[in-house]
Amino acid sequence: MEEEVLKKLRALVGWSSGDGVFCPGGSISNMYAMNLARYQRYPDCKQRGLRALPPLAIFTSKECHYSVNKGAAFLGLGTDSVRVVKADERGKMIPKDLERQISLAEAKGAVPFLVSATSGTTVLGAFDPLNAIADVCQRHGLWLHVDAAWGGSVLLSQTHRHLLDGIQRADSVAWNPHKLLGAGLQCSALLLQDTSNLLKRCHESQARYLFQQDKFYDVALDTGDKVVQCGRRVDCLKLWLLWKAQGRQGLEQRINRAFALSQYLVEEIKKREGFELVMEPEFVNVCFWFVPPSLRGKQESLDYSQRLSQVAPVLKERMVKAGSMMIGYQPHGAWGNFFRVIVVNPMLTHTDIDFLLDELERLGQDL
């Protein structure tokens, strides 16, 4: 069952063959990809550890998921091995700066081995330019990993899958169906283009009491030696059941509807006084400020940004205590706190979107 689901996911990426496994979360998928890239380049590290390695360099955008740094720490590479590549104003990795960072790392004696691109960043919902990044990786012989934990499910939509153009050129992809598709938590897949059994060779311990090679069935079904865990949940079942219930068309409609509702929220924000978009979204992350009556028309005030940044935490406290809704907020770069609404629940309607904006107005009318 797991292999059939993985085969479907690989086909959506654009691979006719490959490997993969369901992992306990996207952070582990990303860490596995880093470990595989290191092992492929330096197979001795499995036995000899860090003694077998020169200083290594990982490259990722400043908008990447924090699990890249966590993975570097867990694998003994250290967070200093993660070189941060600049992103543009929309949160997309800048390939030209990736080239620059590779040159800088090499000049300092480090060996580049992996680039982690992101398809669907956590805050802004940005999609890195995968084809341009793949070109850089190809020139330098680097493993390309795509963290598509958030945005991978867009591949199901014929209308929007262009956002991931070039993903078929990746060596590995992390994809969390429990996010955009709404599969039961947790449901996270690591997909590999590799057909050389790299995943097993990297992680296996060959415990003879478990993984005998003379069993009466196909031992390729023994996936336990591909992972760090011993016990595993049947996470593939969650996606298998969802796919059976909704069908390919139903899943595609779910994605397209999320995009449509996001656009409805954007248009409503533009219509209303006191709401300001951070930027036009390309995904279902809608980021905006609520500007209370006391701050409207005062953008030129010296303390405007500071006072505006204080609004979201106050409104979050009020909505939670009122029990009316919960939406997240955060600062980002030079921007003060703003709301980030992720329009993904398949049960949402226009009425719910209207309520969200009405409730913010009600809660913030005295600010």
C-alpha positions as a printed NumPy array, in Angstrom:
array([[  0.   ,   0.   ,   0.   ],
       [  2.821,   2.401,   0.9  ],
       [  4.657,   1.702,  -2.331],
       [  1.53 ,   2.265,  -4.429],
       [  0.884,   5.642,  -2.789],
       [  4.541,   6.656,  -3.171],
       [  4.411,   5.646,  -6.837],
       [  1.428,   7.973,  -7.348],
       [  3.227,  10.85 ,  -5.648],
       [  6.408,  10.276,  -7.667],
       [  4.379,  10.292, -10.882],
       [  2.933,  13.688,  -9.942],
       [  6.472,  14.991,  -9.423],
       [  7.321,  13.695, -12.889],
       [  9.328,  10.555, -12.132],
       [  8.553,   7.18 , -13.693],
       [ 10.661,   5.371, -11.084],
       [ 12.418,   6.069,  -7.821],
       [ 12.188,   5.379,  -4.121],
       [ 10.734,   6.902,  -0.999],
       [  9.25 ,   6.386,   2.415],
       [  6.691,   7.937,   4.729],
       [  8.392,   9.849,   7.534],
       [  7.236,  11.146,  10.941],
       [  6.88 ,  14.718,   9.716],
       [  8.398,  16.994,   7.088],
       [ 11.304,  17.946,   9.355],
       [ 12.463,  14.325,   9.331],
       [ 11.955,  14.137,   5.555],
       [ 14.26 ,  17.13 ,   5.158],
       [ 16.836,  15.642,   7.522],
       [ 16.767,  12.306,   5.679],
       [ 17.413,  14.14 ,   2.403],
       [ 20.428,  15.889,   3.931],
       [ 21.759,  12.588,   5.251],
       [ 21.292,  10.888,   1.872],
       [ 23.043,  13.685,   0.011],
       [ 25.98 ,  13.464,   2.42 ],
       [ 26.14 ,   9.668,   2.234],
       [ 26.028,   9.643,  -1.559],
       [ 29.048,  11.943,  -1.685],
       [ 30.933,  10.492,   1.284],
       [ 29.751,   6.901,   1.934],
       [ 32.547,   6.369,   4.481],
       [ 30.795,   8.775,   6.845],
       [ 28.341,   6.056,   7.834],
       [ 31.143,   4.106,   9.503],
       [ 33.768,   6.744,  10.24 ],
       [ 31.436,   9.62 ,  11.08 ],
       [ 32.582,  13.221,  10.874],
       [ 36.219,  12.117,  10.646],
       [ 35.501,  11.107,   7.046],
       [ 34.24 ,  14.55 ,   6.113],
       [ 35.69 ,  17.885,   5.087],
       [ 33.778,  21.019,   6.151],
       [ 30.481,  20.799,   4.257],
       [ 28.115,  23.52 ,   3.081],
       [ 24.336,  23.466,   2.693],
       [ 22.53 ,  26.25 ,   0.837],
       [ 18.984,  27.376,   1.467],
       [ 16.884,  30.522,   1.32 ],
       [ 16.418,  32.861,   4.263],
       [ 12.718,  31.915,   3.944],
       [ 13.405,  28.198,   4.468],
       [ 11.789,  26.067,   7.149],
       [ 13.7  ,  25.98 ,  10.429],
       [ 14.105,  22.213,  10.099],
       [ 17.065,  22.751,   7.754],
       [ 19.067,  24.211,  10.636],
       [ 17.759,  21.536,  12.998],
       [ 18.782,  18.813,  10.578],
       [ 22.277,  20.236,  10.207],
       [ 22.64 ,  20.239,  13.991],
       [ 21.307,  16.689,  14.411],
       [ 23.586,  15.332,  11.683],
       [ 26.652,  16.85 ,  13.319],
       [ 27.271,  19.316,  10.506],
       [ 26.417,  22.264,  12.717],
       [ 24.196,  25.201,  11.919],
       [ 27.247,  27.118,  10.677],
       [ 27.272,  24.76 ,   7.685],
       [ 23.955,  26.251,   6.507],
       [ 24.64 ,  29.133,   4.115],
       [ 21.687,  31.488,   3.834],
       [ 20.81 ,  32.613,   0.304],
       [ 19.01 ,  35.906,  -0.226],
       [ 15.353,  35.966,  -1.23 ],
       [ 13.556,  38.583,  -3.292],
       [ 10.718,  40.792,  -2.058],
       [  8.23 ,  37.95 ,  -2.587],
       [ 10.284,  35.457,  -0.588],
       [ 11.775,  33.485,  -3.498],
       [ 15.387,  32.329,  -3.488],
       [ 17.626,  34.414,  -5.769],
       [ 19.656,  32.006,  -7.968],
       [ 22.36 ,  34.605,  -8.625],
       [ 22.996,  34.89 ,  -4.894],
       [ 23.05 ,  31.095,  -4.655],
       [ 25.948,  31.122,  -7.113],
       [ 27.662,  33.794,  -5.021],
       [ 27.214,  31.864,  -1.781],
       [ 28.642,  28.699,  -3.369],
       [ 31.738,  30.625,  -4.468],
       [ 32.135,  32.179,  -1.013],
       [ 31.852,  28.79 ,   0.69 ],
       [ 34.44 ,  27.248,  -1.612],
       [ 36.784,  30.185,  -1.055],
       [ 36.606,  29.497,   2.695],
       [ 37.483,  25.822,   2.232],
       [ 34.007,  24.319,   2.542],
       [ 32.645,  21.671,   0.174],
       [ 29.132,  22.424,  -1.141],
       [ 26.976,  19.304,  -1.336],
       [ 23.278,  20.211,  -1.09 ],
       [ 20.796,  22.938,  -1.993],
       [ 17.432,  22.915,  -0.222],
       [ 14.826,  24.855,  -2.2  ],
       [ 11.325,  25.557,  -0.924],
       [  7.995,  25.162,  -2.696],
       [  5.554,  26.985,  -0.465],
       [  7.35 ,  28.945,   2.257],
       [  5.749,  28.987,   5.685],
       [  4.941,  32.678,   5.991],
       [  4.632,  34.217,   2.523],
       [  3.785,  31.045,   0.589],
       [  6.589,  31.609,  -1.924],
       [  7.762,  29.086,  -4.519],
       [ 11.471,  29.122,  -5.305],
       [ 12.425,  29.176,  -9.034],
       [ 13.271,  25.487,  -9.297],
       [ 14.519,  25.37 , -12.877],
       [ 17.031,  28.158, -12.29 ],
       [ 18.148,  26.557,  -9.023],
       [ 18.437,  23.153, -10.729],
       [ 20.694,  24.747, -13.356],
       [ 23.018,  25.948, -10.588],
       [ 23.017,  22.521,  -8.94 ],
       [ 23.781,  20.842, -12.242],
       [ 26.734,  23.148, -12.902],
       [ 28.221,  22.474,  -9.47 ],
       [ 27.254,  18.816,  -9.049],
       [ 25.044,  19.457,  -6.011],
       [ 22.118,  17.44 ,  -4.66 ],
       [ 18.866,  19.364,  -5.092],
       [ 16.28 ,  18.818,  -2.389],
       [ 12.869,  20.493,  -2.637],
       [ 11.019,  21.08 ,   0.603],
       [  7.488,  20.939,  -0.799],
       [  5.956,  19.954,   2.526],
       [  3.502,  22.826,   2.22 ],
       [  3.18 ,  23.375,  -1.517],
       [  3.639,  19.878,  -2.939],
       [ -0.078,  19.154,  -3.149],
       [ -0.418,  21.938,  -5.728],
       [  0.918,  19.339,  -8.189],
       [ -2.577,  17.837,  -8.184],
       [ -4.   ,  20.988,  -9.798],
       [ -3.619,  21.379, -13.549],
       [ -4.389,  25.075, -13.064],
       [ -1.713,  25.845, -10.482],
       [  0.982,  23.15 , -10.778],
       [  3.127,  25.535, -12.841],
       [  4.222,  27.012,  -9.494],
       [  6.431,  23.93 ,  -9.103],
       [  7.88 ,  23.886, -12.625],
       [ 11.259,  22.158, -12.482],
       [ 10.53 ,  19.945,  -9.477],
       [ 11.116,  16.873, -11.657],
       [ 14.811,  17.878, -11.733],
       [ 15.17 ,  17.446,  -7.963],
       [ 16.999,  14.536,  -6.352],
       [ 14.567,  14.461,  -3.434],
       [ 11.23 ,  15.997,  -2.48 ],
       [  9.528,  16.352,   0.906],
       [  5.716,  16.439,   0.675],
       [  3.194,  16.613,   3.532],
       [ -0.312,  15.54 ,   2.45 ],
       [ -1.49 ,  16.355,   5.984],
       [ -1.098,  20.048,   5.17 ],
       [ -2.827,  21.335,   2.036],
       [ -4.699,  18.091,   1.282],
       [ -5.956,  17.737,   4.836],
       [ -4.921,  14.106,   5.35 ],
       [ -4.802,  12.984,   8.972],
       [ -1.799,  14.197,  10.938],
       [  0.85 ,  13.   ,  10.415],
       [  1.259,  12.085,   6.764],
       [  4.632,  13.05 ,   5.318],
       [  6.454,  11.531,   2.365],
       [ 10.069,  11.699,   1.249],
       [ 10.348,  11.009,  -2.476],
       [ 13.589,  10.129,  -4.261],
       [ 14.533,   9.972,  -7.904],
       [ 17.275,   7.471,  -7.002],
       [ 16.896,   3.855,  -8.156],
       [ 20.135,   2.482,  -6.655],
       [ 18.652,   1.659,  -3.234],
       [ 20.499,   4.629,  -1.739],
       [ 17.9  ,   5.076,   0.999],
       [ 18.413,   1.559,   2.322],
       [ 22.191,   1.589,   1.949],
       [ 22.404,   4.829,   3.883],
       [ 20.154,   3.836,   6.78 ],
       [ 20.283,   0.039,   7.041],
       [ 21.707,  -1.811,  10.037],
       [ 20.912,  -5.328,   8.713],
       [ 19.503,  -6.654,  11.983],
       [ 19.42 , -10.402,  11.293],
       [ 16.49 , -11.099,  13.606],
       [ 14.293,  -8.827,  11.478],
       [ 15.542,  -8.416,   7.939],
       [ 16.376, -11.931,   6.768],
       [ 16.999, -12.153,   3.037],
       [ 15.599, -15.695,   2.636],
       [ 11.956, -14.915,   3.446],
       [  9.246, -16.48 ,   1.31 ],
       [  7.97 , -13.081,   0.064],
       [  9.565, -10.143,  -1.733],
       [ 11.988,  -8.696,   0.833],
       [ 11.815,  -5.342,  -0.954],
       [  8.606,  -4.907,   1.05 ],
       [ 10.672,  -4.792,   4.254],
       [ 11.042,  -1.02 ,   4.384],
       [ 12.077,  -0.925,   8.047],
       [ 15.786,  -0.745,   7.222],
       [ 15.228,   2.373,   5.126],
       [ 14.398,   4.492,   8.149],
       [ 15.937,   5.493,  11.466],
       [ 12.87 ,   4.398,  13.436],
       [ 12.128,   0.827,  14.345],
       [  8.384,   1.046,  14.976],
       [  6.388,   2.997,  12.413],
       [  2.778,   4.034,  11.998],
       [  0.899,   3.193,   8.812],
       [  0.82 ,   6.834,   7.713],
       [  0.33 ,   5.924,   4.06 ],
       [ -3.147,   4.617,   4.936],
       [ -4.372,   8.152,   5.668],
       [ -3.575,   9.342,   2.15 ],
       [ -4.679,   6.065,   0.557],
       [ -8.128,   6.367,   2.17 ],
       [ -8.411,  10.068,   1.306],
       [ -7.501,   9.348,  -2.321],
       [-10.04 ,   6.516,  -2.485],
       [-12.762,   8.709,  -0.987],
       [-12.118,  11.861,  -3.024],
       [-10.498,  10.537,  -6.191],
       [ -7.943,  12.45 ,  -8.229],
       [-10.611,  14.884,  -9.42 ],
       [-11.883,  15.496,  -5.899],
       [ -8.391,  16.255,  -4.608],
       [ -7.771,  18.63 ,  -7.5  ],
       [-11.038,  20.421,  -6.772],
       [ -9.994,  20.778,  -3.135],
       [ -6.776,  22.539,  -4.184],
       [ -8.473,  24.783,  -6.73 ],
       [-11.161,  25.747,  -4.234],
       [ -8.535,  26.764,  -1.675],
       [ -6.946,  29.07 ,  -4.255],
       [-10.343,  30.518,  -5.181],
       [-11.291,  31.207,  -1.557],
       [ -7.905,  32.82 ,  -0.968],
       [ -8.552,  35.149,  -3.869],
       [-11.998,  35.958,  -2.47 ],
       [-10.36 ,  36.961,   0.823],
       [ -7.869,  39.137,  -1.055],
       [-10.626,  40.931,  -2.962],
       [-12.633,  41.518,   0.226],
       [ -9.559,  42.942,   1.973],
       [ -9.103,  45.394,  -0.89 ],
       [-12.707,  46.568,  -0.574],
       [-12.657,  47.295,   3.143],
       [-11.298,  50.329,   4.93 ],
       [ -8.779,  49.406,   7.577],
       [ -7.328,  46.345,   5.855],
       [ -4.018,  46.359,   3.998],
       [ -2.373,  43.485,   2.13 ],
       [  1.28 ,  42.79 ,   2.835],
       [  1.537,  41.597,  -0.783],
       [ -0.527,  39.907,  -3.467],
       [ -0.322,  36.187,  -2.663],
       [  0.499,  33.502,  -5.219],
       [ -0.547,  30.725,  -2.856],
       [ -3.16 ,  30.32 ,  -0.114],
       [ -1.161,  32.319,   2.462],
       [ -2.963,  35.664,   2.731],
       [ -0.946,  38.171,   4.769],
       [ -2.443,  41.498,   5.84 ],
       [ -2.637,  44.182,   8.494],
       [ -5.745,  45.38 ,  10.261],
       [ -5.338,  49.142,  10.63 ],
       [ -7.542,  50.331,  13.524],
       [ -9.456,  53.623,  13.355],
       [ -6.845,  55.488,  15.424],
       [ -4.088,  54.759,  12.871],
       [ -5.931,  55.269,   9.597],
       [ -4.443,  58.026,   7.488],
       [ -1.4  ,  58.324,   9.758],
       [  1.13 ,  56.326,   7.741],
       [  3.546,  59.266,   7.855],
       [  3.689,  59.28 ,  11.668],
       [  7.096,  58.33 ,  13.062],
       [  5.626,  55.684,  15.366],
       [  3.098,  54.304,  12.853],
       [  4.888,  50.997,  12.187],
       [  5.541,  50.399,  15.867],
       [  1.925,  51.049,  16.83 ],
       [  0.585,  48.972,  13.921],
       [  2.761,  46.051,  15.01 ],
       [  1.05 ,  46.094,  18.416],
       [ -2.424,  45.618,  16.913],
       [ -2.271,  41.948,  15.887],
       [ -1.219,  40.585,  19.325],
       [ -4.055,  42.519,  20.987],
       [ -6.621,  41.234,  18.498],
       [ -5.305,  37.679,  18.809],
       [ -5.804,  37.809,  22.581],
       [ -9.302,  39.204,  22.178],
       [-10.429,  36.623,  19.613],
       [ -9.094,  33.726,  21.679],
       [-10.759,  34.973,  24.86 ],
       [-13.995,  35.572,  22.955],
       [-13.775,  32.074,  21.492],
       [-14.738,  33.391,  18.06 ],
       [-11.777,  32.331,  15.915],
       [ -8.015,  31.78 ,  15.83 ],
       [ -5.677,  33.168,  13.188],
       [ -1.921,  33.511,  13.397],
       [  0.286,  36.571,  13.255],
       [  4.009,  37.242,  13.099],
       [  6.596,  39.881,  12.195],
       [  8.665,  39.217,   9.096],
       [ 11.87 ,  40.955,   8.098],
       [ 11.336,  44.694,   8.407],
       [  7.558,  44.287,   8.658],
       [  5.871,  44.468,  12.022],
       [  3.254,  41.951,  13.139],
       [  0.653,  41.08 ,  10.513],
       [ -2.035,  38.438,  10.24 ],
       [ -1.441,  35.32 ,   8.133],
       [ -4.597,  33.492,   7.127],
       [ -4.089,  30.077,   5.544],
       [ -7.178,  29.34 ,   3.471],
       [ -7.073,  25.555,   3.326],
       [-10.008,  24.049,   5.253],
       [-12.282,  22.434,   2.615],
       [-15.336,  23.329,   4.725],
       [-14.729,  27.092,   4.506],
       [-17.242,  29.255,   2.646],
       [-17.544,  32.899,   1.616],
       [-19.646,  33.382,   4.744],
       [-16.718,  32.258,   6.911],
       [-14.374,  34.663,   5.142],
       [-16.827,  37.513,   5.652],
       [-17.143,  36.615,   9.337],
       [-13.365,  36.681,   9.774],
       [-13.103,  40.244,   8.488],
       [-16.232,  41.408,  10.297],
       [-14.945,  39.978,  13.566],
       [-11.58 ,  41.705,  13.217],
       [-13.412,  44.984,  12.67 ],
       [-15.595,  44.375,  15.729],
       [-12.697,  43.388,  17.97 ],
       [-10.533,  46.292,  16.843],
       [-13.042,  49.124,  16.594],
       [-11.826,  50.777,  19.821],
       [ -8.1  ,  50.593,  19.02 ]])
